[in-house]
Amino acid sequence: MGLLFALLAGAAMSLQGVINTRLGEKIGVYESNVFAQGTALVLGVVAWMIMGKGDFSKIGTVSPVYWLGGVLGLVITVTVMLAIGSLSPLYATSIILLTQLVTSAAIEAFGLLGTEKAPFAWTKWLGMALMIGGILLFQWKREG
């Protein structure tokens, strides 16, 4: 199921970035962000009311760093729109994916945010180098 969820998330993130960028071109980047986050809030509340099994009263027992998800949602939505608007969907997404991999690798390598420490092997470096090569190939313009 994890693989299916990851595939769905990847497709949804690519669609969301382009959709929000196009909406932002018509109504403004920050207005588009408010619309996207507001829609997510409404749907999130509906999903919580139907399927929620957690306990909001425990929010004070977790580290405040874990409260930053909403702030990061704002940063993600706005910066993805700005990146896609300035670059292209493919180029922006390529750089975003590489940055996500590097950040996730650092989180695992150092065991940050409650994750289990996982060594950063040479194969991961090679994979990232190949991704950088792929990004460069996406941008390579043939002359003639």
N, CA, C and O atoms as a DFTB+ gen file, in Angstrom:
576 C
 N C O
     1  1       0.825      -1.204       0.000
     2  2       0.000       0.000       0.000
     3  2       0.864       1.261       0.000
     4  3       0.501       2.274      -0.596
     5  1       2.022       1.183       0.683
     6  2       2.897       2.350       0.735
     7  2       3.323       2.817      -0.642
     8  3       3.369       4.019      -0.906
     9  1       3.637       1.869      -1.530
    10  2       4.044       2.216      -2.891
    11  2       2.901       2.896      -3.636
    12  3       3.117       3.884      -4.339
    13  1       1.700       2.377      -3.487
    14  2       0.535       2.976      -4.133
    15  2       0.310       4.404      -3.630
    16  3       0.048       5.312      -4.419
    17  1       0.412       4.595      -2.312
    18  2       0.250       5.939      -1.750
    19  2       1.337       6.884      -2.264
    20  3       1.060       8.047      -2.556
    21  1       2.575       6.388      -2.377
    22  2       3.672       7.222      -2.876
    23  2       3.438       7.623      -4.329
    24  3       3.681       8.769      -4.705
    25  1       2.967       6.684      -5.145
    26  2       2.661       6.996      -6.540
    27  2       1.540       8.025      -6.641
    28  3       1.623       8.966      -7.430
    29  1       0.505       7.847      -5.851
    30  2      -0.613       8.794      -5.837
    31  2      -0.149      10.178      -5.383
    32  3      -0.531      11.189      -5.973
    33  1       0.672      10.219      -4.340
    34  2       1.187      11.498      -3.840
    35  2       2.028      12.193      -4.899
    36  3       1.909      13.403      -5.092
    37  1       2.875      11.441      -5.585
    38  2       3.712      12.036      -6.622
    39  2       2.892      12.642      -7.748
    40  3       3.163      13.760      -8.189
    41  1       1.895      11.911      -8.211
    42  2       1.031      12.429      -9.276
    43  2       0.238      13.638      -8.787
    44  3       0.132      14.641      -9.493
    45  1      -0.314      13.543      -7.585
    46  2      -1.110      14.649      -7.038
    47  2      -0.259      15.900      -6.856
    48  3      -0.716      17.008      -7.141
    49  1       0.977      15.731      -6.383
    50  2       1.846      16.895      -6.177
    51  2       2.174      17.585      -7.497
    52  3       2.200      18.814      -7.564
    53  1       2.424      16.803      -8.547
    54  2       2.716      17.404      -9.851
    55  2       1.498      18.136     -10.403
    56  3       1.618      19.249     -10.914
    57  1       0.334      17.515     -10.300
    58  2      -0.897      18.166     -10.749
    59  2      -1.184      19.416      -9.930
    60  3      -1.522      20.461     -10.486
    61  1      -1.050      19.314      -8.611
    62  2      -1.335      20.447      -7.736
    63  2      -0.444      21.637      -8.065
    64  3      -0.909      22.776      -8.108
    65  1       0.830      21.373      -8.296
    66  2       1.750      22.467      -8.590
    67  2       1.351      23.244      -9.825
    68  3       1.346      24.475      -9.815
    69  1       1.016      22.533     -10.887
    70  2       0.631      23.200     -12.135
    71  2      -0.730      23.879     -11.983
    72  3      -0.908      25.016     -12.420
    73  1      -1.686      23.191     -11.368
    74  2      -3.024      23.765     -11.175
    75  2      -2.949      25.038     -10.340
    76  3      -3.544      26.053     -10.703
    77  1      -2.224      24.993      -9.227
    78  2      -2.100      26.182      -8.373
    79  2      -1.378      27.314      -9.094
    80  3      -1.721      28.483      -8.918
    81  1      -0.376      26.971      -9.908
    82  2       0.352      27.996     -10.659
    83  2      -0.574      28.688     -11.643
    84  3      -0.574      29.916     -11.738
    85  1      -1.367      27.910     -12.380
    86  2      -2.293      28.509     -13.354
    87  2      -3.354      29.356     -12.646
    88  3      -3.700      30.439     -13.119
    89  1      -3.867      28.868     -11.520
    90  2      -4.827      29.663     -10.749
    91  2      -4.166      30.950     -10.262
    92  3      -4.767      32.023     -10.315
    93  1      -2.926      30.835      -9.789
    94  2      -2.185      31.998      -9.306
    95  2      -1.952      33.039     -10.383
    96  3      -1.911      34.235     -10.092
    97  1      -1.797      32.596     -11.637
    98  2      -1.633      33.539     -12.744
    99  2      -2.890      34.378     -12.940
   100  3      -2.809      35.515     -13.406
   101  1      -4.045      33.831     -12.592
   102  2      -5.317      34.539     -12.779
   103  2      -5.713      35.377     -11.564
   104  3      -6.203      36.497     -11.709
   105  1      -5.498      34.825     -10.357
   106  2      -6.000      35.527      -9.166
   107  2      -4.897      36.004      -8.232
   108  3      -5.174      36.739      -7.285
   109  1      -3.654      35.606      -8.476
   110  2      -2.532      35.981      -7.622
   111  2      -1.998      34.770      -6.864
   112  3      -2.750      33.868      -6.495
   113  1      -0.696      34.768      -6.641
   114  2      -0.040      33.634      -5.983
   115  2      -0.579      33.423      -4.574
   116  3      -0.936      32.304      -4.205
   117  1      -0.638      34.482      -3.795
   118  2      -1.061      34.324      -2.397
   119  2      -2.559      34.060      -2.285
   120  3      -3.006      33.352      -1.382
   121  1      -3.327      34.632      -3.206
   122  2      -4.758      34.344      -3.235
   123  2      -5.003      32.877      -3.604
   124  3      -5.869      32.214      -3.033
   125  1      -4.231      32.392      -4.560
   126  2      -4.323      30.983      -4.939
   127  2      -3.949      30.085      -3.766
   128  3      -4.569      29.045      -3.548
   129  1      -2.931      30.494      -3.014
   130  2      -2.531      29.723      -1.838
   131  2      -3.649      29.679      -0.802
   132  3      -3.927      28.622      -0.235
   133  1      -4.288      30.816      -0.554
   134  2      -5.393      30.844       0.412
   135  2      -6.517      29.925      -0.056
   136  3      -7.093      29.186       0.743
   137  1      -6.828      29.971      -1.350
   138  2      -7.870      29.097      -1.880
   139  2      -7.489      27.630      -1.697
   140  3      -8.304      26.827      -1.243
   141  1      -6.249      27.279      -2.049
   142  2      -5.800      25.884      -1.929
   143  2      -5.795      25.421      -0.473
   144  3      -6.288      24.337      -0.162
   145  1      -5.242      26.239       0.412
   146  2      -5.170      25.848       1.824
   147  2      -6.564      25.828       2.457
   148  3      -6.862      24.972       3.290
   149  1      -7.413      26.777       2.057
   150  2      -8.780      26.804       2.585
   151  2      -9.580      25.584       2.156
   152  3     -10.310      24.995       2.953
   153  1      -9.436      25.210       0.887
   154  2     -10.096      24.004       0.393
   155  2      -9.593      22.777       1.142
   156  3     -10.377      21.912       1.533
   157  1      -8.273      22.707       1.340
   158  2      -7.684      21.580       2.079
   159  2      -8.202      21.543       3.515
   160  3      -8.457      20.465       4.051
   161  1      -8.360      22.709       4.141
   162  2      -8.886      22.761       5.508
   163  2     -10.305      22.201       5.565
   164  3     -10.616      21.370       6.419
   165  1     -11.159      22.657       4.660
   166  2     -12.550      22.192       4.657
   167  2     -12.606      20.680       4.437
   168  3     -13.296      19.971       5.170
   169  1     -11.884      20.186       3.434
   170  2     -11.891      18.749       3.161
   171  2     -11.230      17.963       4.288
   172  3     -11.649      16.849       4.603
   173  1     -10.202      18.543       4.892
   174  2      -9.554      17.892       6.031
   175  2     -10.493      17.747       7.215
   176  3     -10.502      16.711       7.880
   177  1     -11.282      18.775       7.483
   178  2     -12.251      18.711       8.582
   179  2     -13.312      17.648       8.290
   180  3     -13.691      16.885       9.179
   181  1     -13.787      17.600       7.051
   182  2     -14.780      16.584       6.677
   183  2     -14.185      15.185       6.859
   184  3     -14.828      14.311       7.441
   185  1     -12.963      14.969       6.367
   186  2     -12.312      13.657       6.513
   187  2     -12.118      13.308       7.986
   188  3     -12.327      12.163       8.385
   189  1     -11.721      14.286       8.792
   190  2     -11.527      14.070      10.236
   191  2     -12.846      13.680      10.900
   192  3     -12.884      12.766      11.724
   193  1     -13.932      14.377      10.538
   194  2     -15.224      14.080      11.151
   195  2     -15.708      12.679      10.791
   196  3     -16.359      12.018      11.601
   197  1     -15.395      12.226       9.585
   198  2     -15.842      10.906       9.139
   199  2     -14.915       9.796       9.626
   200  3     -15.381       8.749      10.075
   201  1     -13.602      10.022       9.539
   202  2     -12.651       8.937       9.789
   203  2     -11.715       9.153      10.972
   204  3     -10.978       8.240      11.344
   205  1     -11.731      10.338      11.568
   206  2     -10.769      10.654      12.620
   207  2     -10.873       9.751      13.836
   208  3     -11.964       9.491      14.343
   209  1      -9.726       9.281      14.294
   210  2      -9.674       8.412      15.473
   211  2      -8.661       8.935      16.499
   212  3      -8.478       8.326      17.554
   213  1      -8.011      10.046      16.198
   214  2      -6.965      10.589      17.063
   215  2      -7.523      11.385      18.229
   216  3      -8.707      11.294      18.551
   217  1      -6.653      12.167      18.858
   218  2      -7.030      12.918      20.054
   219  2      -6.340      14.280      20.046
   220  3      -5.167      14.386      20.404
   221  1      -7.072      15.327      19.634
   222  2      -6.515      16.674      19.585
   223  2      -6.035      17.164      20.948
   224  3      -5.169      18.035      21.015
   225  1      -6.574      16.629      22.016
   226  2      -6.176      17.103      23.346
   227  2      -4.713      16.794      23.650
   228  3      -4.152      17.347      24.596
   229  1      -4.093      15.924      22.869
   230  2      -2.686      15.566      23.088
   231  2      -1.717      16.483      22.341
   232  3      -0.506      16.269      22.397
   233  1      -2.225      17.492      21.647
   234  2      -1.368      18.368      20.847
   235  2      -0.297      19.047      21.699
   236  3       0.811      19.292      21.223
   237  1      -0.615      19.345      22.932
   238  2       0.351      19.993      23.821
   239  2       1.447      19.071      24.312
   240  3       2.413      19.529      24.922
   241  1       1.315      17.781      24.058
   242  2       2.319      16.826      24.540
   243  2       3.411      16.554      23.515
   244  3       4.379      15.855      23.816
   245  1       3.270      17.095      22.312
   246  2       4.281      16.868      21.284
   247  2       5.183      18.088      21.157
   248  3       4.804      19.200      21.527
   249  1       6.370      17.866      20.632
   250  2       7.314      18.959      20.421
   251  2       6.704      19.991      19.468
   252  3       6.114      19.621      18.453
   253  1       6.841      21.272      19.783
   254  2       6.297      22.314      18.905
   255  2       6.831      22.255      17.469
   256  3       6.192      22.783      16.558
   257  1       7.978      21.630      17.254
   258  2       8.490      21.518      15.887
   259  2       7.503      20.754      15.002
   260  3       7.442      20.982      13.793
   261  1       6.736      19.854      15.604
   262  2       5.762      19.081      14.832
   263  2       4.494      19.881      14.533
   264  3       3.607      19.389      13.836
   265  1       4.400      21.081      15.041
   266  2       3.272      21.957      14.729
   267  2       3.526      22.737      13.431
   268  3       2.643      23.456      12.963
   269  1       4.704      22.602      12.856
   270  2       5.085      23.412      11.702
   271  2       4.560      22.888      10.363
   272  3       4.836      23.479       9.319
   273  1       3.811      21.793      10.384
   274  2       3.289      21.238       9.134
   275  2       2.485      22.241       8.326
   276  3       2.635      22.310       7.106
   277  1       1.646      23.008       8.975
   278  2       0.848      24.012       8.271
   279  2       1.702      25.125       7.695
   280  3       1.460      25.589       6.581
   281  1       2.697      25.554       8.452
   282  2       3.618      26.585       7.967
   283  2       4.356      26.067       6.735
   284  3       4.491      26.771       5.734
   285  1       4.832      24.822       6.825
   286  2       5.529      24.232       5.681
   287  2       4.586      24.056       4.494
   288  3       5.017      24.159       3.346
   289  1       3.308      23.791       4.754
   290  2       2.326      23.708       3.672
   291  2       2.249      25.015       2.898
   292  3       2.188      25.011       1.669
   293  1       2.253      26.134       3.618
   294  2       2.257      27.453       2.978
   295  2       3.524      27.629       2.154
   296  3       3.461      28.031       0.992
   297  1       4.669      27.331       2.749
   298  2       5.952      27.480       2.051
   299  2       5.973      26.612       0.793
   300  3       6.380      27.067      -0.276
   301  1       5.536      25.372       0.925
   302  2       5.539      24.451      -0.215
   303  2       4.637      24.962      -1.332
   304  3       5.061      25.048      -2.484
   305  1       3.404      25.300      -0.997
   306  2       2.443      25.718      -2.021
   307  2       2.932      26.953      -2.769
   308  3       2.902      26.988      -3.999
   309  1       3.380      27.960      -2.036
   310  2       3.812      29.211      -2.670
   311  2       5.086      29.004      -3.487
   312  3       5.167      29.454      -4.630
   313  1       6.081      28.326      -2.909
   314  2       7.347      28.182      -3.637
   315  2       7.222      27.261      -4.848
   316  3       7.917      27.465      -5.843
   317  1       6.361      26.262      -4.786
   318  2       6.135      25.419      -5.969
   319  2       5.513      26.259      -7.080
   320  3       5.930      26.157      -8.234
   321  1       4.523      27.086      -6.750
   322  2       3.902      27.943      -7.765
   323  2       4.932      28.888      -8.377
   324  3       4.974      29.062      -9.595
   325  1       5.758      29.494      -7.532
   326  2       6.761      30.431      -8.034
   327  2       7.806      29.714      -8.886
   328  3       8.245      30.247      -9.905
   329  1       8.204      28.516      -8.478
   330  2       9.199      27.755      -9.247
   331  2       8.645      27.346     -10.605
   332  3       9.310      27.525     -11.626
   333  1       7.436      26.799     -10.626
   334  2       6.840      26.371     -11.894
   335  2       6.598      27.572     -12.800
   336  3       6.803      27.488     -14.011
   337  1       6.165      28.687     -12.221
   338  2       5.940      29.893     -13.009
   339  2       7.220      30.460     -13.601
   340  3       7.190      31.063     -14.674
   341  1       8.345      30.274     -12.917
   342  2       9.622      30.807     -13.389
   343  2      10.382      29.835     -14.283
   344  3      11.125      30.259     -15.168
   345  1      10.204      28.554     -14.064
   346  2      10.945      27.539     -14.811
   347  2       9.968      26.846     -15.759
   348  3       9.446      27.476     -16.679
   349  1       9.727      25.598     -15.548
   350  2       8.692      24.832     -16.250
   351  2       8.268      23.739     -15.289
   352  3       8.995      23.452     -14.338
   353  1       7.103      23.111     -15.506
   354  2       6.697      22.055     -14.577
   355  2       7.741      20.945     -14.437
   356  3       8.020      20.500     -13.323
   357  1       8.317      20.495     -15.547
   358  2       9.279      19.393     -15.491
   359  2      10.579      19.803     -14.800
   360  3      11.077      19.077     -13.940
   361  1      11.123      20.944     -15.165
   362  2      12.387      21.393     -14.578
   363  2      12.209      21.695     -13.093
   364  3      13.026      21.280     -12.271
   365  1      11.150      22.412     -12.751
   366  2      10.905      22.738     -11.340
   367  2      10.705      21.469     -10.521
   368  3      11.282      21.330      -9.443
   369  1       9.893      20.546     -11.023
   370  2       9.630      19.305     -10.292
   371  2      10.902      18.480     -10.147
   372  3      11.110      17.853      -9.108
   373  1      11.749      18.467     -11.159
   374  2      13.014      17.736     -11.071
   375  2      13.879      18.270      -9.936
   376  3      14.429      17.500      -9.149
   377  1      13.994      19.578      -9.857
   378  2      14.800      20.194      -8.797
   379  2      14.148      19.958      -7.438
   380  3      14.836      19.675      -6.458
   381  1      12.829      20.074      -7.381
   382  2      12.105      19.822      -6.125
   383  2      12.342      18.390      -5.662
   384  3      12.629      18.164      -4.486
   385  1      12.229      17.423      -6.563
   386  2      12.440      16.015      -6.200
   387  2      13.856      15.763      -5.705
   388  3      14.054      15.065      -4.711
   389  1      14.839      16.329      -6.392
   390  2      16.227      16.160      -5.956
   391  2      16.421      16.756      -4.565
   392  3      17.068      16.153      -3.709
   393  1      15.864      17.932      -4.347
   394  2      15.982      18.574      -3.040
   395  2      15.280      17.756      -1.965
   396  3      15.778      17.655      -0.844
   397  1      14.127      17.171      -2.291
   398  2      13.438      16.298      -1.338
   399  2      14.297      15.091      -0.987
   400  3      14.373      14.700       0.178
   401  1      14.944      14.501      -1.986
   402  2      15.804      13.346      -1.726
   403  2      16.985      13.711      -0.837
   404  3      17.297      12.987       0.109
   405  1      17.640      14.824      -1.132
   406  2      18.787      15.255      -0.327
   407  2      18.343      15.536       1.104
   408  3      19.004      15.120       2.055
   409  1      17.230      16.237       1.257
   410  2      16.718      16.554       2.594
   411  2      16.325      15.289       3.342
   412  3      16.657      15.136       4.518
   413  1      15.626      14.386       2.676
   414  2      15.228      13.123       3.317
   415  2      16.440      12.283       3.690
   416  3      16.456      11.649       4.745
   417  1      17.452      12.276       2.833
   418  2      18.675      11.530       3.135
   419  2      19.356      12.096       4.375
   420  3      19.842      11.341       5.217
   421  1      19.394      13.417       4.489
   422  2      19.992      14.040       5.676
   423  2      19.183      13.712       6.929
   424  3      19.753      13.433       7.984
   425  1      17.866      13.746       6.815
   426  2      17.009      13.406       7.960
   427  2      17.300      11.987       8.423
   428  3      17.433      11.739       9.621
   429  1      17.401      11.053       7.479
   430  2      17.692       9.661       7.842
   431  2      19.123       9.485       8.334
   432  3      19.357       8.779       9.315
   433  1      20.080      10.117       7.666
   434  2      21.490       9.946       8.036
   435  2      21.758      10.417       9.459
   436  3      22.572       9.828      10.170
   437  1      21.075      11.478       9.874
   438  2      21.290      12.028      11.212
   439  2      20.207      11.614      12.203
   440  3      20.263      11.995      13.373
   441  1      19.230      10.843      11.753
   442  2      18.158      10.408      12.641
   443  2      17.339      11.566      13.182
   444  3      16.962      11.571      14.353
   445  1      17.063      12.546      12.335
   446  2      16.333      13.743      12.763
   447  2      14.827      13.496      12.821
   448  3      14.305      12.592      12.168
   449  1      14.151      14.305      13.603
   450  2      12.690      14.311      13.689
   451  2      12.116      12.940      14.044
   452  3      11.048      12.564      13.560
   453  1      12.813      12.213      14.872
   454  2      12.313      10.937      15.369
   455  2      12.461       9.770      14.413
   456  3      11.905       8.699      14.657
   457  1      13.205       9.957      13.323
   458  2      13.406       8.845      12.391
   459  2      14.572       7.976      12.844
   460  3      15.450       8.412      13.589
   461  1      14.552       6.743      12.373
   462  2      15.647       5.830      12.674
   463  2      16.845       6.205      11.805
   464  3      16.701       6.461      10.609
   465  1      18.029       6.234      12.419
   466  2      19.242       6.573      11.677
   467  2      19.522       5.522      10.611
   468  3      19.450       4.322      10.876
   469  1      19.841       5.977       9.413
   470  2      20.189       5.082       8.308
   471  2      21.429       5.648       7.624
   472  3      21.423       6.806       7.207
   473  1      22.483       4.858       7.503
   474  2      23.716       5.377       6.904
   475  2      23.500       5.818       5.457
   476  3      22.672       5.268       4.730
   477  1      24.268       6.819       5.072
   478  2      24.183       7.352       3.708
   479  2      25.270       6.684       2.880
   480  3      26.412       7.143       2.856
   481  1      24.913       5.605       2.204
   482  2      25.868       4.794       1.450
   483  2      26.229       5.453       0.118
   484  3      25.546       6.366      -0.348
   485  1      27.299       4.977      -0.470
   486  2      27.763       5.516      -1.748
   487  2      26.709       5.351      -2.841
   488  3      26.663       6.146      -3.779
   489  1      25.870       4.333      -2.727
   490  2      24.834       4.122      -3.741
   491  2      23.827       5.273      -3.754
   492  3      23.285       5.623      -4.802
   493  1      23.585       5.850      -2.591
   494  2      22.673       7.001      -2.533
   495  2      23.319       8.216      -3.198
   496  3      22.651       8.976      -3.901
   497  1      24.630       8.395      -2.971
   498  2      25.343       9.487      -3.638
   499  2      25.273       9.302      -5.155
   500  3      25.042      10.259      -5.895
   501  1      25.475       8.065      -5.608
   502  2      25.424       7.774      -7.037
   503  2      24.030       8.066      -7.600
   504  3      23.899       8.647      -8.677
   505  1      23.004       7.664      -6.875
   506  2      21.638       7.939      -7.310
   507  2      21.368       9.426      -7.456
   508  3      20.726       9.856      -8.415
   509  1      21.855      10.208      -6.506
   510  2      21.660      11.661      -6.586
   511  2      22.455      12.255      -7.737
   512  3      21.983      13.172      -8.409
   513  1      23.656      11.741      -7.970
   514  2      24.452      12.220      -9.101
   515  2      23.726      11.934     -10.415
   516  3      23.713      12.772     -11.317
   517  1      23.129      10.761     -10.517
   518  2      22.364      10.426     -11.723
   519  2      21.165      11.360     -11.891
   520  3      20.833      11.759     -13.007
   521  1      20.525      11.701     -10.790
   522  2      19.392      12.641     -10.876
   523  2      19.860      14.013     -11.344
   524  3      19.204      14.652     -12.167
   525  1      20.993      14.463     -10.818
   526  2      21.529      15.756     -11.258
   527  2      21.827      15.698     -12.751
   528  3      21.528      16.638     -13.487
   529  1      22.418      14.587     -13.196
   530  2      22.666      14.407     -14.626
   531  2      21.376      14.449     -15.427
   532  3      21.332      15.040     -16.506
   533  1      20.334      13.831     -14.910
   534  2      19.035      13.853     -15.577
   535  2      18.467      15.259     -15.678
   536  3      17.914      15.638     -16.710
   537  1      18.601      16.025     -14.616
   538  2      18.117      17.411     -14.634
   539  2      18.877      18.213     -15.686
   540  3      18.283      18.994     -16.430
   541  1      20.191      18.014     -15.742
   542  2      20.986      18.716     -16.749
   543  2      20.565      18.304     -18.161
   544  3      20.505      19.142     -19.061
   545  1      20.273      17.016     -18.353
   546  2      19.810      16.559     -19.668
   547  2      18.455      17.170     -20.036
   548  3      18.227      17.516     -21.195
   549  1      17.560      17.302     -19.059
   550  2      16.267      17.937     -19.325
   551  2      16.463      19.355     -19.851
   552  3      15.699      19.821     -20.696
   553  1      17.475      20.027     -19.357
   554  2      17.691      21.427     -19.705
   555  2      18.615      21.623     -20.906
   556  3      18.722      22.729     -21.436
   557  1      19.272      20.567     -21.326
   558  2      20.229      20.664     -22.422
   559  2      19.487      20.965     -23.713
   560  3      18.625      20.199     -24.143
   561  1      19.828      22.073     -24.315
   562  2      19.194      22.459     -25.569
   563  2      20.183      22.170     -26.707
   564  3      21.315      22.653     -26.707
   565  1      19.731      21.388     -27.654
   566  2      20.591      21.068     -28.802
   567  2      20.635      22.260     -29.748
   568  3      19.621      22.906     -30.013
   569  1      21.802      22.527     -30.235
   570  2      21.945      23.629     -31.189
   571  2      21.733      23.105     -32.599
   572  3      22.127      21.988     -32.934
   573  1      21.101      23.935     -33.416
   574  2      20.930      23.558     -34.812
   575  2      19.603      23.119     -35.072
   576  3      19.282      22.761     -36.205
